[in-house]
Amino acid sequence: MSPDSSLVTTTRDRAARDRPASNRTAIKLDGPAALIAAVPHLVGFQPAESLVLVVMGGSRSRVLLTVRADLPNASPDWSELLKPITHAIQTAGGDTLVAIAYPPASPMHPDKKFQAAPLLGALVQAANSAGARLMDFLVVEEGRWFSVAETGEPDGGGGVLETGAVSSAQAALAFEGRAPLASRAELVQSFQSLDEGDQRMISATELADTTAIKPQELCQALFASTTLDRQGQINILASLPHANVRDPVISIVLTQAAEHPLGGSTFLRDVAERLRQVQCVAPPGFVAPAATLLGIFAWQAGEGAMATCALERAVADDPNYRLAHLIEAAVASAMPPWLGRDALIGPC
């Protein structure tokens, strides 16, 4: 199970807890229906054939971590697959877990109905092993949701999914810039290169003829409010393959995000969006550095699904790009971003 992991805000670390509450978005999830409505905003798209785990903690049961993973086709060893989740609950400091399953529709094979009982038992075990409790196990299918009882059957609760009304949590998350896409496939598509022959594509020859710019200059281009022109894109793509440029850029961006007066989530998402546009015009062999930085900043912004897609693209471009593999492993293990931030910043 290779999950996407997402945080509600940039980080739930010491710096974030010290930041004034007025500078953080408060999101109220008053019941299962509100949580289900907020899930697409938390993971970045509408889940399908997925298992979503929401880790909460503290006296007010704040959402600390959201993890999404594909539901396996066959009957898996759930206890083994959920082991990374146990570690994620512990490292996130969570004490409560809510699981939401989105089983595949099988109208042609009603005998293959989703079996909730084995997964329920493994979820209880995973939560207990992490010193937490499973508050609820919800199943969303055929336009309805229901809570699963200890027997693995619906417990009588639930209701119809609301498709028109917008909850306060959805509005708050959308205002924070977390508008969901229709599917993960749509998210993946947004990272693809432009069609071959598109005049906006940058050639390897153009990049070979360009001298790398300094890290501070590259960061200024990423931070600017104006649209990057072609030369700006070329400068970034020609410079990021150099570790003596790439690594200081990571440090500068993450330091700037940590010191941002209103929190770094929006700042990091803006930087990630610029890099998404840049890697879309990169020729083969130059995608990996930009896509990896995009993955790092998306991960640190709490956009786990975006980070996963970016890192998959980086590895596809260069299977030997070590930094992409390292960050991909961190995201796949549901490591909270703040645990990796200090190592990524390092000495600049």
C-alpha positions, 0 to 999 in steps of 0.5 A: 500500500503506497499512500498519499499523505496530506496535512490540513496546514503546512505543518503541525510542528513547534513553530506552527503551534507557537503561531497565533491562532488567528493566522491559522484556518480553523475547520470545524467537522461536526460529524461524519457527514461533514468529514466525508464532505471535507475529504476531497479537499483534504486529499486533493481529489474525489477518492474512488476505490480508496481507503482514507484515514484521518488522524486526529489528536488533542483536546479538540480532536484537531485533524493532524494527518490525512492518508489515502491509499488505493484499495487492493483488488484482492483480499490482502493481509490488512494487518501488514498493509496498515503497519505504516499507518501505525507509525504515522499515527504515532509520529503525528501525535494522534490519539484518534483515527477515523477510516473511510472506505470508498469501495469499487462499484460492482453492479455486475457482481453483487456477490463480490460486495466489499468485505468490511469486517477484516479491514475493521479488525485490522484498523482497530489493531493498528490504532491500538498499537499506536496508542490510539482508538478507532472512533469510526469506520465509514463506508461510502458507496452508491451515493450513501454513507454508513458507519460499520458496526463491530460485526462488519455490517452497517450499524443503522446510521448514515445517510445520503451524500449531500452534493449541492450544499457546501459545508463551512469546512468545505468553504474554509478549505476552498478559501485556503486554496484546497479545491479538489479535482474530480479524480486522481487521474485528473491530478496526474494529467496536470503534471504531463508534458505539453504535446511534442511540437508545442512551441512552448516546449523547451529544448535540451539545446536551449538548456545546454546553452544556458549558464546556471543562475545563483540560488537566490536569483532562482528563488526570486523567480519562484517568489515573483508575483508575475508570470514566468517568461520563457527565459525564466523557465529556461534559467530554472530548468538549466540550474536545478540539475546542479546540486549546489543550486538545488539544495540551497533553493530547497533551504531558502524556500522552506525557511521562507515558508516557516517564517511566513507571517500568515503560515507557509501553506499558501506560499509553498503551494504557489511555489509548487504551482510555478514548478508544476508549470516549469516541469510541463515544458521541460524536455526529457532528462530535465524533468526530474529536478524540477518535479522533485522540488515540486514534490518536496514543496507540495509535501511540506504544504500538506499536499500529499497527493500532489507530491506523490504525482510529482515524485512519480513523474520525477522517477519516470524521467530519471529512475536514478534520481536519488532525492526523488526516491528519498522523498517518495519513500518519506511520503509513501510511509506517511511521514509527517512533513515536519519530521523531514523539514529540518533535514531538508533545510540543512545548512544553506 
